[in-house]
């Protein structure tokens, strides 16, 4: 794909809509919608790179309550001809057609490779990539299996979504813990994943979410690793203008 003159590609992740309470989630949702409104004039494409919701589980005829402003804004932009692609994350991995059918948004469940203006991109949420975290990798395989999802859908939606929210609250809180800071290339599994790929082929940009750190880190041979941060602490995103990729921070007007 070659970008038309004046057009850009935007990347953002880890909105975690729904936590820690309704009021703060709603405020975050409104900021997101304001940002989407502001970028619509020059956006050729938008990538939403996972964990858009803190809990998301699609039943055949039911989706979680809420997020009307965000979903409506995505529908509006999609209907206006802006190409939007989304990724499942570890909090919203059970997407099964709603975004495609209702919003005309392609949903990716794994790593993708794209080329824009001669630059090669690898894009993924990032959970389960790189060395280590073997317990989660096994759990992810179990949770993504059709049998697990079929069994979970036997639960009433109030029970199923409620249980998912309870388990989410038991996990890492997305605050100021030390692991939410950049640990250096030797300890960052996604950096190690990127370095492994660079041993086989040249990639210009690696774009991930998941780690909740907003960082732009140079890699060998002019490659660049970007972690998109989140919209809990940073309101961060990346933008490609056809020549360069830059990590930015949204300031609401």
KEPA-699160 format. One record per residue (C-alpha): y, z, x; residue number from 1. Coordinates in nm, 3 decimals, padded with zeros to 5 digits. Layout:
BEGIN
Y Z X NUM .
...
***
This chain:
BEGIN
00.000 00.000 00.000 1 .
00.350 -00.084 00.120 2 .
00.633 00.120 -00.025 3 .
00.918 -00.066 -00.194 4 .
01.256 -00.017 -00.027 5 .
01.408 00.318 -00.113 6 .
01.086 00.461 -00.255 7 .
00.895 00.766 -00.128 8 .
00.561 00.942 -00.161 9 .
00.559 01.315 -00.241 10 .
00.290 01.575 -00.175 11 .
00.270 01.932 -00.309 12 .
-00.002 02.190 -00.373 13 .
-00.093 02.546 -00.462 14 .
00.125 02.612 -00.764 15 .
-00.126 02.868 -00.897 16 .
00.029 02.860 -01.242 17 .
-00.080 03.162 -01.441 18 .
-00.031 03.440 -01.182 19 .
00.068 03.712 -01.137 20 .
00.209 03.738 -01.491 21 .
00.342 03.514 -01.764 22 .
00.712 03.559 -01.680 23 .
00.689 03.471 -01.310 24 .
00.444 03.187 -01.377 25 .
00.680 03.042 -01.637 26 .
00.972 03.060 -01.394 27 .
00.763 02.879 -01.132 28 .
00.657 02.618 -01.388 29 .
01.021 02.550 -01.477 30 .
01.111 02.508 -01.107 31 .
00.827 02.261 -01.068 32 .
00.946 02.060 -01.366 33 .
01.301 02.059 -01.229 34 .
01.172 01.935 -00.892 35 .
00.967 01.663 -01.061 36 .
01.275 01.555 -01.255 37 .
01.479 01.533 -00.935 38 .
01.226 01.322 -00.744 39 .
01.145 01.082 -01.023 40 .
01.419 00.835 -00.925 41 .
01.273 00.757 -00.581 42 .
00.906 00.858 -00.622 43 .
00.662 00.571 -00.594 44 .
00.367 00.811 -00.594 45 .
00.301 01.184 -00.621 46 .
-00.003 01.365 -00.483 47 .
-00.081 01.708 -00.632 48 .
-00.314 01.854 -00.371 49 .
-00.511 02.123 -00.556 50 .
-00.485 02.474 -00.699 51 .
-00.231 02.359 -00.954 52 .
-00.356 02.643 -01.173 53 .
-00.494 02.979 -01.073 54 .
-00.764 02.933 -01.335 55 .
-00.864 02.604 -01.496 56 .
-01.188 02.530 -01.675 57 .
-01.235 02.234 -01.908 58 .
-01.470 02.263 -02.199 59 .
-01.556 01.948 -02.392 60 .
-01.275 02.003 -02.643 61 .
-01.080 02.296 -02.496 62 .
-00.850 02.350 -02.198 63 .
-00.681 02.678 -02.093 64 .
-00.382 02.785 -02.298 65 .
-00.033 02.734 -02.154 66 .
00.138 02.503 -01.900 67 .
00.286 02.284 -02.174 68 .
00.604 02.208 -01.977 69 .
00.416 02.110 -01.662 70 .
00.155 01.897 -01.837 71 .
00.421 01.733 -02.052 72 .
00.630 01.650 -01.746 73 .
00.329 01.491 -01.574 74 .
00.263 01.282 -01.885 75 .
00.628 01.175 -01.895 76 .
00.630 01.065 -01.530 77 .
00.294 00.891 -01.561 78 .
00.413 00.706 -01.870 79 .
00.724 00.600 -01.675 80 .
00.501 00.420 -01.426 81 .
00.493 00.672 -01.141 82 .
00.146 00.684 -00.989 83 .
00.016 01.042 -00.980 84 .
-00.308 01.156 -00.819 85 .
-00.442 01.511 -00.824 86 .
-00.705 01.707 -00.634 87 .
-00.925 01.989 -00.744 88 .
-00.888 02.310 -00.544 89 .
-01.102 02.618 -00.522 90 .
-00.922 02.768 -00.825 91 .
-00.931 02.460 -01.049 92 .
-01.241 02.277 -00.933 93 .
-01.381 02.242 -01.284 94 .
-01.177 01.943 -01.397 95 .
-01.382 01.691 -01.591 96 .
-01.165 01.426 -01.753 97 .
-00.860 01.578 -01.922 98 .
-00.613 01.460 -01.657 99 .
-00.765 01.112 -01.653 100 .
-00.789 01.073 -02.031 101 .
-00.465 01.238 -02.143 102 .
-00.230 01.190 -01.846 103 .
-00.367 00.879 -01.672 104 .
-00.393 01.081 -01.350 105 .
-00.682 01.019 -01.110 106 .
-00.850 01.341 -00.996 107 .
-01.016 01.362 -00.654 108 .
-01.285 01.617 -00.574 109 .
-01.318 01.539 -00.203 110 .
-01.127 01.412 00.100 111 .
-00.958 01.075 00.068 112 .
-00.818 00.834 00.327 113 .
-00.518 00.616 00.245 114 .
-00.289 00.380 00.432 115 .
00.081 00.347 00.353 116 .
00.314 00.121 00.552 117 .
00.059 00.096 00.829 118 .
00.018 00.476 00.860 119 .
-00.323 00.630 00.796 120 .
-00.341 00.950 00.591 121 .
-00.622 01.196 00.530 122 .
-00.551 01.408 00.220 123 .
-00.753 01.696 00.073 124 .
-00.707 02.042 -00.071 125 .
-00.888 02.175 00.235 126 .
-01.128 02.435 00.100 127 .
-01.466 02.420 00.272 128 .
-01.354 02.185 00.550 129 .
-01.392 02.253 00.921 130 .
-01.612 02.509 01.096 131 .
-01.699 02.850 00.950 132 .
-01.666 02.987 00.596 133 .
-02.033 02.909 00.532 134 .
-02.059 03.155 00.243 135 .
-01.784 02.976 00.052 136 .
-01.932 02.634 00.132 137 .
-02.260 02.742 -00.026 138 .
-02.080 02.892 -00.326 139 .
-01.881 02.572 -00.372 140 .
-02.201 02.367 -00.391 141 .
-02.336 02.601 -00.657 142 .
-02.014 02.599 -00.860 143 .
-01.982 02.221 -00.848 144 .
-02.336 02.157 -00.964 145 .
-02.369 02.003 -01.312 146 .
-02.617 02.275 -01.410 147 .
-02.376 02.558 -01.323 148 .
-02.098 02.395 -01.520 149 .
-02.325 02.327 -01.817 150 .
-02.437 02.690 -01.822 151 .
-02.082 02.821 -01.795 152 .
-01.974 02.607 -02.089 153 .
-02.223 02.794 -02.306 154 .
-01.976 03.085 -02.290 155 .
-01.702 03.107 -02.550 156 .
-01.373 02.977 -02.399 157 .
-01.208 03.319 -02.434 158 .
-01.494 03.469 -02.234 159 .
-01.527 03.186 -01.982 160 .
-01.158 03.156 -01.896 161 .
-01.119 03.534 -01.903 162 .
-01.405 03.583 -01.658 163 .
-01.265 03.315 -01.426 164 .
-00.929 03.492 -01.428 165 .
-01.093 03.826 -01.352 166 .
-01.280 03.682 -01.052 167 .
-00.962 03.515 -00.929 168 .
-00.774 03.844 -00.935 169 .
-01.050 04.002 -00.723 170 .
-00.988 03.750 -00.446 171 .
-00.705 03.713 -00.198 172 .
-00.364 03.782 -00.344 173 .
-00.123 03.509 -00.250 174 .
00.135 03.732 -00.084 175 .
00.233 03.826 00.269 176 .
-00.101 03.906 00.429 177 .
-00.138 03.824 00.801 178 .
-00.391 03.549 00.727 179 .
-00.113 03.366 00.545 180 .
00.055 03.297 00.879 181 .
-00.038 03.015 01.117 182 .
-00.308 03.153 01.347 183 .
-00.295 02.886 01.617 184 .
-00.503 02.570 01.653 185 .
-00.815 02.749 01.779 186 .
-00.838 02.969 01.466 187 .
-00.715 02.726 01.204 188 .
-01.026 02.558 01.062 189 .
-00.831 02.269 00.911 190 .
-00.669 02.193 01.246 191 .
-01.016 02.198 01.401 192 .
-01.136 01.962 01.129 193 .
-00.849 01.725 01.205 194 .
-00.915 01.737 01.579 195 .
-01.279 01.649 01.518 196 .
-01.180 01.339 01.322 197 .
-00.932 01.236 01.591 198 .
-01.219 01.223 01.838 199 .
-01.365 00.937 01.633 200 .
-01.063 00.754 01.494 201 .
-00.684 00.756 01.491 202 .
-00.523 00.917 01.187 203 .
-00.147 00.947 01.167 204 .
-00.117 01.226 00.911 205 .
-00.344 01.505 00.787 206 .
-00.220 01.667 00.465 207 .
-00.385 01.980 00.324 208 .
-00.312 02.271 00.096 209 .
-00.529 02.582 00.046 210 .
-00.399 02.794 00.336 211 .
-00.068 02.889 00.171 212 .
00.120 02.828 00.494 213 .
00.403 02.578 00.518 214 .
00.356 02.429 00.863 215 .
00.399 02.098 01.043 216 .
00.190 02.095 01.361 217 .
00.171 01.808 01.613 218 .
-00.173 01.685 01.714 219 .
-00.281 01.457 02.002 220 .
-00.182 01.088 02.014 221 .
00.116 01.132 01.784 222 .
-00.085 01.257 01.487 223 .
00.061 01.527 01.262 224 .
-00.104 01.808 01.063 225 .
00.085 01.937 00.761 226 .
-00.014 02.227 00.543 227 .
00.186 02.209 00.222 228 .
00.238 02.582 00.175 229 .
00.272 02.690 -00.187 230 .
00.517 02.744 -00.472 231 .
00.476 03.120 -00.467 232 .
00.656 03.193 -00.140 233 .
00.790 02.861 -00.017 234 .
00.851 02.602 -00.292 235 .
00.743 02.357 -00.022 236 .
00.639 01.994 -00.029 237 .
00.609 01.691 00.200 238 .
00.771 01.352 00.163 239 .
00.692 01.018 00.328 240 .
00.982 00.773 00.331 241 .
00.786 00.479 00.466 242 .
00.848 00.569 00.829 243 .
00.816 00.946 00.872 244 .
00.645 01.238 00.700 245 .
00.851 01.556 00.667 246 .
00.784 01.904 00.531 247 .
01.064 02.024 00.304 248 .
01.160 02.323 00.091 249 .
01.295 02.288 -00.260 250 .
01.621 02.458 -00.351 251 .
01.677 02.461 -00.724 252 .
02.025 02.344 -00.828 253 .
***
